[in-house]
Amino acid sequence: MNTTTSSTSSILIVEPNQDIRNTIQAGFEKQGFDVWSVNKSSEALRVLKHLQPDGIVASMELDDTTGIELCRNLRNADNNWVPFILLTEQQNELEAVVGLELGADDYMVKPVRTKELVARMKSTIRRGTIYTKQLKVDKSTFASVVIQNGNLTLDPSQYALYKDSEWVEVTRKEYELLLVFMTNQDKAFTRSQLLAKWNTQDREMDERIIDVFVSRIRQKIEPNNRNPLYIKTVRNVGYMMRAVSIKDFIHVR
């Protein structure tokens, strides 16, 4: 594990290949980051018990598990939402998309372009900071900041979704997409617009990933998934979240 001095942000690199690890570390250090580097998930978890990096870069294939599993452990077990970028081989790109579904913020295909990786991490950290500043509030103002639609409540102070007052588990990406919809009710978005809102405009990501996430969100929020009440498909455009009133439930329950 190595560190630099006098920086404002820190990164944990989890990569089994020493050459790749050293290259990535050098790229972040050049930009003024403190860097901790390990080659196993178990070592990463030990580091995270004592340190709080501003971001994590993890290879999909690790010596003792996978980057996806590491991400899942952090999100589910520890409720740790530190910015997380997966590194994957070209043939495993589909698995990286699964990683996004499970809570990763971004992914890159190897061989990694270090400057782009650093830029993406900076963007991801910046986005998280903006969310924190805009949405984290004192609990005494809880009632004034929750976003409601029908029987759904989005609580930005806790990054949480409730349905009929019951907590619903969502990943960070699902939450961010829901935030776009909930704060823009009755407004249609194209898939490319939703990708941009997702802060993925730096990459030529397949727009169909939006369809995957909309489908997952519908499974969690819709009274009738075959006839969605909330997130409607807008033909030749994309998607829109309807502003729903309680009386709308009479016809769907």
C-alpha positions in Angstrom: 0.0 0.0 0.0 1.5 3.3 -1.0 0.5 6.9 -0.4 1.4 10.3 -1.7 1.2 13.6 0.3 -0.7 16.8 0.1 -3.8 15.9 -1.9 -7.5 16.6 -1.4 -8.9 13.3 -2.5 -7.9 9.6 -2.0 -8.4 6.5 -4.1 -8.4 2.8 -3.3 -7.2 0.6 -6.2 -8.0 -3.1 -6.1 -6.2 -4.8 -9.0 -4.4 -8.2 -9.1 -2.0 -7.2 -11.9 0.9 -5.3 -10.5 1.8 -3.5 -13.7 -1.8 -2.3 -14.2 -2.0 -1.4 -10.6 1.2 0.7 -10.7 0.1 2.4 -13.9 -3.3 3.4 -12.5 -1.7 4.5 -9.2 0.8 6.7 -11.1 -2.0 8.3 -13.0 -3.9 9.3 -9.9 -0.8 10.4 -8.0 0.0 12.7 -10.9 -3.3 14.4 -10.4 -2.7 14.9 -6.7 -4.6 12.0 -5.2 -3.6 9.9 -2.2 -3.5 6.3 -3.4 -3.9 3.0 -1.5 -3.4 -0.1 -3.7 -4.2 -3.7 -2.9 -4.6 -6.9 -5.0 -7.5 -8.7 -3.2 -11.0 -7.9 -2.1 -10.2 -9.1 1.5 -7.3 -6.6 1.6 -9.6 -3.9 0.4 -12.2 -4.6 3.1 -9.4 -4.4 5.7 -8.3 -1.0 4.4 -11.9 0.2 4.4 -12.3 -0.6 8.1 -9.7 2.1 8.9 -9.8 4.5 5.9 -12.5 6.3 3.9 -11.3 6.8 0.3 -13.2 9.2 -1.9 -13.4 6.6 -4.6 -12.6 2.9 -5.5 -11.3 1.4 -8.7 -11.6 -2.3 -8.8 -10.9 -5.0 -11.4 -13.7 -7.3 -12.3 -11.5 -10.3 -11.7 -9.7 -10.4 -8.4 -7.6 -13.1 -6.7 -10.3 -14.0 -4.1 -13.6 -12.8 -5.6 -14.9 -10.4 -8.2 -15.2 -6.6 -8.3 -19.0 -7.0 -8.6 -19.0 -9.0 -5.3 -16.8 -6.4 -3.6 -19.2 -3.7 -4.7 -22.2 -5.6 -3.6 -20.7 -6.2 -0.2 -20.0 -2.5 0.3 -23.5 -1.4 -0.9 -25.5 -4.1 0.9 -23.6 -5.1 4.0 -21.9 -1.8 4.9 -24.2 0.7 3.1 -21.1 2.3 1.8 -21.8 4.4 -1.3 -18.3 5.5 -2.1 -17.9 6.2 -5.8 -17.0 2.8 -7.4 -15.6 2.2 -10.9 -15.2 -1.4 -12.3 -12.4 -2.4 -14.7 -13.3 -5.3 -17.1 -12.0 -7.2 -20.1 -13.9 -6.6 -23.3 -15.5 -10.1 -23.2 -16.9 -9.4 -19.7 -18.5 -6.1 -20.6 -22.0 -7.5 -20.0 -21.0 -8.5 -16.5 -19.9 -4.9 -15.9 -23.3 -3.7 -16.9 -24.6 -6.1 -14.2 -22.2 -4.3 -11.9 -24.0 -1.1 -12.6 -27.3 -2.7 -11.7 -25.8 -3.8 -8.3 -24.5 -0.4 -7.4 -21.3 0.4 -9.3 -21.1 4.0 -10.7 -19.2 3.3 -13.9 -17.0 0.8 -15.7 -14.1 0.9 -18.2 -12.9 -1.8 -20.5 -9.2 -2.8 -20.3 -6.6 -1.7 -21.5 -7.4 1.3 -19.3 -6.7 4.8 -20.5 -5.5 6.2 -17.3 -6.3 9.9 -18.0 -9.9 8.9 -18.9 -10.2 6.8 -15.8 -9.0 9.7 -13.6 -11.4 12.1 -15.4 -14.3 9.7 -14.8 -13.5 9.3 -11.2 -13.2 13.0 -10.7 -16.6 13.4 -12.3 -18.1 10.6 -10.2 -16.7 12.1 -7.0 -18.0 15.6 -8.0 -21.4 14.2 -8.7 -21.6 12.6 -5.3 -20.5 15.8 -3.7 -23.2 17.8 -5.5 -25.8 15.2 -4.4 -24.6 15.5 -0.8 -24.6 19.3 -0.7 -28.0 19.5 -2.4 -29.9 16.7 -0.8 -28.4 15.9 2.6 -30.4 17.8 5.1 -31.0 17.8 8.8 -33.6 15.3 9.9 -35.7 18.1 11.4 -36.5 19.2 7.8 -37.3 15.7 6.7 -41.0 16.4 5.9 -40.2 19.4 3.7 -37.7 17.7 1.3 -39.2 14.3 0.6 -40.5 13.9 -3.0 -43.8 12.1 -3.3 -45.8 10.7 -6.2 -48.8 8.4 -5.5 -47.8 5.9 -2.9 -44.1 6.5 -3.6 -41.8 8.6 -1.4 -38.2 9.4 -2.3 -36.2 10.6 0.6 -33.0 12.4 -0.7 -31.7 12.8 2.9 -31.3 9.1 3.1 -31.1 8.1 -0.6 -34.1 6.0 0.1 -37.3 4.9 -1.6 -40.5 4.0 0.2 -43.7 2.4 -1.2 -46.7 2.6 1.0 -44.3 3.7 3.8 -42.3 0.5 3.3 -38.6 0.8 2.5 -37.7 -0.5 -1.0 -34.2 -1.6 -1.8 -32.7 0.3 -4.8 -29.2 0.6 -6.1 -27.5 3.9 -6.6 -28.1 3.9 -10.3 -31.8 3.0 -9.8 -32.0 5.8 -7.2 -30.4 8.4 -9.5 -32.8 7.4 -12.3 -35.8 7.6 -10.0 -34.6 11.0 -8.8 -34.7 12.3 -12.4 -38.2 10.9 -12.9 -39.6 12.0 -9.5 -38.3 15.6 -9.9 -39.6 15.8 -13.5 -43.1 14.3 -13.3 -45.1 14.3 -16.5 -42.0 15.2 -18.5 -40.8 12.8 -21.3 -37.1 12.0 -21.7 -35.2 10.3 -24.5 -32.9 7.5 -23.5 -29.9 9.7 -24.5 -31.2 12.5 -22.2 -31.5 10.0 -19.3 -28.0 8.8 -19.9 -26.8 12.4 -19.8 -28.7 12.9 -16.5 -27.0 9.7 -15.3 -23.6 11.4 -16.0 -22.6 8.8 -18.5 -22.2 11.2 -21.4 -18.4 10.6 -21.5 -18.9 7.1 -22.8 -20.7 5.6 -25.8 -22.9 3.4 -23.5 -25.7 1.5 -25.2 -28.9 3.4 -24.6 -30.7 0.1 -24.1 -29.2 0.0 -20.6 -31.9 2.5 -19.7 -34.5 -0.1 -20.7 -32.9 -2.6 -18.3 -33.0 -0.2 -15.4 -36.6 1.0 -16.2 -37.7 -2.6 -16.2 -36.0 -3.2 -12.8 -37.5 -0.1 -11.3 -41.0 -1.0 -12.6 -40.7 -4.4 -10.9 -40.2 -2.5 -7.6 -42.7 0.3 -7.8 -45.6 -0.6 -10.2 -48.9 -2.1 -8.9 -49.2 -3.8 -12.2 -46.0 -4.3 -14.1 -47.8 -5.3 -17.3 -49.7 -2.0 -17.3 -47.3 0.6 -15.7 -48.9 3.3 -13.7 -45.9 5.4 -13.0 -43.2 5.1 -15.6 -44.8 5.1 -19.0 -43.2 4.3 -22.3 -43.6 7.3 -24.7 -43.6 6.0 -28.2 -40.8 7.2 -30.4 -39.4 9.2 -27.5 -38.5 7.3 -24.4 -40.0 7.4 -20.9 -42.0 9.6 -18.6 -43.1 9.4 -15.0 -46.7 10.3 -14.6 -47.9 12.4 -11.6 -50.1 9.9 -9.9 -53.0 10.6 -7.5 -54.3 8.1 -5.0 -57.5 7.7 -7.0 -55.5 6.2 -9.8 -55.0 3.1 -7.7 -58.7 2.3 -7.8 -58.3 1.0 -11.3 -55.1 -1.0 -10.9 -55.3 -2.8 -7.6 
